[in-house]
Amino acid sequence: MHKVNSPKKHSRGIAIVLTTLTLTVTLPLVGLGFDVGTLYLIRSKLQAASDSAALAGARALSLGANSAAQSSNAVTVAQNFFSGNFPTGYWRSTGANSSVVVDSTSTPNYRTVTVNATAQAPLYFLRVLNQQYSTINVVSQAGRRDVMMMLVLDRSNSMNQIVAGTGLSACSIMVTDAQAFLNFFAPGRDQIGLVVFGSSTYVFPPTTTFTTPDSNGNTLASLIASISCYGDTSTAAAMNAAYGQIQAINSTTRENVVVLMTDGLPTSITADFVADHLVRNNDGSCNPTGPAVFGGGTINGNMFPGGSLGLLVTSQPSILNPDTVILPTGQGCHFWAPLGSYVNMGAVSQDIASLPTADYWGNATQGPYTSESPAYGTQANLNDVNDAQGAVYSAINAVDNQANVIRTNSTLKPYIYTIGLSGDGAVDQYPDPLLLMKMANDPKLAGIAGAGQTFYNQQIGQPQGLNVNAPDATQLAMAFDTIARQISIRLSQ
Amino acid sequence: MLRKRSEKGNAYIEFVLVASLFFVPAILGMVTVGISVLRNFQVNQVTRDVGHMMAKGVDFSQQANQNLVVNDLANGLSLQSNSGNVTGSSSGNGVLILSVFQSLTASCGCLNAGHTVVVERIVIGNNTLYTTQFGSPNSINSSGVVTNYTTDPSAIADNLSSVITIAPGGLAYMTEGDFSFTDLGVVGFITHLGAFNRAIF
């Protein structure tokens, strides 16, 4: 009996012992897993909040009238974003706080926002080691590069059309929206200049004090306010002028940016017709001196409203007097056509033999855009000078090539952003979205079968900007905002 | 001997019984909760990464970028792609709502001046699972841009101040992620598992 009963007695309670033994191993493991999991969760959230704060702080460096105010705003915004992303008491954490430091001096044209965040994570099972909590510390940093930006605004005659429902012209709406656009940038740090163009261009050199009146009492906003709209659309000349300013500043520490707003196709090209031996000058009376603008044009037989046809010799315009041109009739040329008239178009060939193969700045006028874009199909016929459509095609090629020159500057790496304003004039005078996307090297080109894909592949590796289309002038503010946000994103990384 | 033989292994049987009644459910529960926690981590990570990418300029109106989220970042979360739109679909077990907010300054001279408005909104995934409380704009274009956000009252999202304060003229990039884990659960014990996270950049 003893032998029989013995195993039974010994077996009694074994399950409890085994269970207890198992629990002594599993419970600490579960506890360790729980505490470590909690720590990981809190640390992950703290890091996300800290990253968010740094990036938002860097973005806020554009808010404020001067560098000191911008730094102060950056600190406030960073702390707001930290609090917004790390709720009080998250997983019973305590003592969450962030310290924000803005460094404006260590790197030229680059400011950094550093966020140092801490929180106490509670411990539950690990309290057996006499630790009530664990301190978590994370650091994040983001920066904002100063921008060197040329704002290029189209003030061609078509901008004078009244926008339905507003009682305002597209020109005046553009003025308001372009002024508001400046609010996205940092006075005292960012360098901003202006090019306004019709047939000719007006240039206001870039300055960091764009909100401070200059010696003439002008700020950038007040200059924009005085814009009035006349003339053709010499887009290539305007882009060249903007690029010239970027080259003159020659900053490799700033982000170089060109922002173009236009409401139509380029309609005129600039060339030195005499030097290029393009002037027939049959009667010896037509000798336009220096660079002259061959402007105007038609698409599908419609003449652009307000478009002049022929050579316009420009003087230096002011912001108030945009297109001070010496009409070719004043220089003995035959072919200037008055507004809406075709009367002298047939006489163009009496004065010039052909359009130039390159514009005044060397941009080719025969391709490649018009030969590759399905909307234009064939290359510009430079010899058919009586058909002003040739001027349009040439101008399109010239501006496409000018944009290519800008984007391929591997030292300054300028970005181009474009806004196309539709709704002014006839549909065939609207800006060509494909051209503007190509100029900006917009990544969306990749999604456009045919020419878009071709252009995208040709321009891989070049700085990628953005094109925004405004269906009418009431959408222009949002287009400017979108561009500003994209630039802000690029500057703040 | 017969009695002795019959009692052999009793302890193990008892242990198995205890294990089957206690340990097995406990382990199953732990596995379920563990997977759920891992997916919570993933949801947090997805919302954070997408928000961060959006704030750094990635365009999620592009199908290729949406596919990147669905197939890589949210792999295993049953997030369905949109097939070329920015408004979501009604399939899948998850949704990401991407919003850009702007605080319009009083000087904008527009109807919504002084308000916080939604300027961009892109929904990826099942839009029936969750509706954001921050603005409900009437018109959004194919790029996710809210049209007329300066004048359309439906774009106003002043209640964003309940989670974050935006300085006048400032921006905020928000991602909200809501996911339902329909394949997880222990019948009668653990049901309706899911995760929600919000990240603001």
Interface residues (C-beta under 8 A of the other chain):
Chain A: V4 P7 K8 S11 I14 A15 L18 T19 T22 V30 G37 Y40 L41 S44 K45 A48 D51 S52 L55 A56 R59 A60 L63 N73 T76 V77 N80 F81 S83 G84 N85 T176 A180 N183 F184 P443 K444 G447 T474 Q475 A477 M478 D481 T482 R485 Q486 S488 I489 R490 Q493
Chain B: R3 K4 E7 K8 N10 A11 E14 F15 L17 V18 F22 F23 M30 V37 N40 F41 N44 Q45 R48 G51 H52 A55 K56 G57 D59 Q62 Q63 V100 Q102 T105 S107 C108 G109 C110 V119 V145 T147 N148 Y149 T150 V163 I164 T165 I166 A167 P168 G169 G170 L171 A172 A199 I200 F201
